[in-house]
Amino acid sequence: MTSPKDDLYAAPLNGEWEKSSFSAGSGNDCVQIMPIDGGVAFGDTKRRDLDGALRFTDKEMLAHILAVKAGQYDHLIPDGTEL
């Protein structure tokens, strides 16, 4: 019997990558997200060999989004950081 997390990492990366509208215009410094069965996979345009190395269930992704929106990680951004 496999766990939901095992199933998530077994899911194929056959969808379309989505990047933030806040990403740099060149497209070479982007974190990308792809919806997959049971959650999302993350990719980095600078490290295509690691595409999908991080995968989160729908519930994990929701928890992360809510934490970001609530400002939980604001302290991790150095003063003066700009897009």
N, C-alpha and C positions, 0 to 999 in steps of 0.2 A: 504494500500500500504506500502510495506516495503522498507527500504533504502538498498543500496548496502552493507553498514556496517552490518545491521541486517542480511542480507542473508549470509554474511561472517561468522558471529558468529553462524549461524544455520547450516553451512556446517559440515558434519560428518568428524571425524578424522579417516579415514579408509585407509590412504596411509602409506607410509614408512617414518619414521623420518630420516633426514640426519643430520650428525654432521660434524663440521669443521675438516679438516685434521690437524689443529693446536691444537685440543683438547688433553688433557692429555691421555696417553695410557690406563689408567684403565677404562675410559669411565664413571666415576662417577662424573665428574665435567664438564659437557658438556651442552652447549646451542644447541638445536636441532631445525631444521626447517622442516616443512612438507608442500609440495604444496597442496592446497585445491582449490576448485572451487572459482575463483575470487581473489585469493591471496595466502598468506602463514600463517601458524600457528606456533607459537614458543612454545617450551617445554624446561624443565630443568630436567636433569637426577637426580638432588637432590630432586626435588619436582614433582614427577609424578602426584600427585593429581591436579597440576595446568597446566598440559599439555593443550595447546591450549588456555590458558587464554589471551594471546596476539595474535591478528590476524591483519594482514595488507593487504590492497588491493594491487594489482600489482603495481599501481602507487605510493602508499606510500612506498612500498618496494624498488622500483627503486630510489625514492628520497633519501631514507636512504643509499642505497648502494653508490650512487654517492657522498653523503656527506662524508661517511667514506673514500672513495677513494681519495677525495679532501683534507683529513686531518682535516676536520671540528671538529672532536672530539678528536684529538690527545692530547689536553690539559687535558683531563679527565684521562689519564693514568699516574700514578705517576712515577717519575724517578726511574729507577732500576727495574721496573716490567719486568719479563721474563716469557716465557711460559715453 
